[in-house]
């Protein structure tokens, strides 16, 4: 299947764009150790966005992989994870800040280093949100694609080095028109003392129609209800 459009998000880079319903977003780590922070919004109503607590609670999970859906705060499905070579993506750790980036990797500034300065997820996502008519008040939890973080019995979170190998892929299907906001910046718990520099390819492809036996739809009863909420939403819009 050939892609409709593609881009490579360079290390420290960012991207945002509206993607119509019924598309596949295929992310490929071009080197090992990738991390892409993802925000999702309803492109037709930017007050509706990805809801991390409901997504995890409804699917009885603390990580995301194939079969899981990304639910909105209105109980609808923004996107579904339809393919995944890794089996684990982090929805818990959030994005890196300017202060934490300086502490971990050393202080850098655009004025001295131009495009070689080390970006934070917070700054990247803020810039893209403003470009899309949003702002810092519209921040929500991110999904960190390609990263594995687990909690031990004491509730302490642990980052798993080496989880993402070169060529790893994860594919999301857009089940609504979505605004996608991305930052290619390190996971806050990545213990590496060097700023990770991993380009990630994003391809947009046409998705096949969603069948009644769709794996994501039937993964949990709550998923099925969220898809039914999507159907009602589009019926009322006459789409």
ZIMOJO-V141354 format. One record per pair of residues at least 24 apart in sequence whose ideal C-beta (glycine too) atoms are under 7 Angstrom apart, sorted by the first residue. I is the first residue (numbers start at 0). J is the second residue. D is the distance in whole Angstrom. If there is no record, write none. Layout:
i/j/d
I/J/D
I/J/D
//
This chain:
i/j/d
0/204/5
2/202/4
2/203/6
2/204/5
3/203/5
3/204/6
3/205/7
4/203/5
5/200/6
5/201/6
5/202/4
5/203/7
6/201/5
7/198/5
7/200/5
8/35/7
8/181/6
8/183/5
8/198/7
8/199/5
8/201/6
9/183/7
9/198/5
10/183/6
10/195/7
10/196/4
10/197/6
10/198/6
11/117/7
11/118/4
11/183/6
11/184/6
12/183/5
13/123/4
13/126/6
13/127/5
13/181/6
13/182/5
13/183/7
14/181/5
15/127/4
15/130/6
15/131/6
15/178/7
15/179/6
15/180/4
15/181/7
16/179/6
17/42/4
17/176/7
17/178/5
18/173/5
18/177/6
18/179/6
18/203/6
19/173/7
19/176/5
20/173/6
20/174/6
20/175/6
20/176/5
21/173/7
21/206/5
22/173/5
22/203/5
22/204/7
22/205/7
22/206/6
23/170/5
23/172/6
23/203/7
23/204/4
23/206/5
24/170/7
24/171/4
24/173/7
24/179/7
24/201/7
24/203/6
25/168/6
25/170/5
25/202/4
25/204/6
26/144/6
26/168/7
26/169/5
26/199/6
26/201/6
27/166/7
27/168/5
27/199/7
27/200/4
28/145/6
28/163/5
28/165/6
28/166/7
28/167/5
28/197/6
28/199/6
29/165/7
29/197/7
29/198/5
29/199/7
29/200/6
30/165/5
30/197/5
30/198/7
31/163/6
31/164/5
31/165/5
32/163/6
32/195/5
32/197/5
33/145/4
33/163/5
33/197/4
33/199/5
34/143/6
34/145/6
34/146/5
34/185/6
34/186/4
34/189/7
34/195/7
35/144/4
35/145/6
35/181/6
35/183/6
35/199/5
36/94/5
36/120/5
36/124/7
36/141/4
36/143/6
36/181/7
36/182/4
36/184/6
37/141/6
37/142/5
37/144/6
37/181/6
38/124/6
38/139/6
38/141/6
38/180/4
39/69/6
39/77/5
39/78/6
39/177/5
39/179/6
40/177/7
40/178/4
41/71/6
41/77/7
41/175/6
41/176/7
41/177/7
42/176/4
42/177/6
42/178/5
43/176/5
45/132/7
45/133/6
45/178/7
47/71/5
47/72/6
47/73/5
48/72/6
48/139/5
49/77/6
49/139/6
51/90/6
51/140/4
54/90/7
55/90/6
57/219/6
57/221/4
58/218/7
58/219/5
58/221/7
61/91/7
61/150/7
62/87/5
62/88/6
62/89/7
62/90/7
63/88/5
63/90/5
63/142/6
64/88/7
66/214/5
66/215/6
66/218/4
67/218/7
68/215/5
68/222/5
68/225/6
69/142/7
70/225/6
74/225/6
74/228/5
75/175/6
75/225/6
75/228/5
75/229/5
75/232/6
76/174/4
76/175/7
76/225/5
76/226/6
76/229/6
77/174/7
77/175/5
77/177/5
78/171/4
78/172/6
78/173/5
78/174/6
78/177/6
79/171/7
79/172/5
79/174/6
79/215/4
80/169/7
80/171/6
80/215/7
81/170/5
81/172/5
81/215/6
82/168/7
82/169/7
82/170/4
83/169/5
84/167/5
84/168/5
85/145/7
85/162/7
85/163/6
85/167/5
85/169/7
87/147/4
87/162/7
88/142/6
88/143/7
88/144/5
88/145/7
88/146/7
88/169/7
89/143/4
89/146/4
89/147/6
89/148/4
89/186/7
90/140/7
90/142/5
91/148/6
91/156/7
92/143/6
92/148/5
92/156/7
92/186/6
92/187/5
92/188/5
93/140/7
93/141/6
93/187/6
94/120/3
94/121/6
94/124/6
94/141/5
94/182/6
94/184/7
95/119/5
95/120/4
95/121/7
95/184/5
95/185/6
95/187/5
96/121/5
97/121/6
97/122/6
99/187/6
104/194/5
117/194/5
118/184/6
119/184/6
120/182/4
120/184/4
123/182/4
123/184/6
124/180/6
124/182/5
127/180/5
128/180/6
131/178/6
143/186/5
144/169/6
146/186/4
148/188/6
156/188/6
158/186/6
158/188/4
158/189/6
158/190/6
160/190/7
172/206/5
174/229/6
175/229/6
//
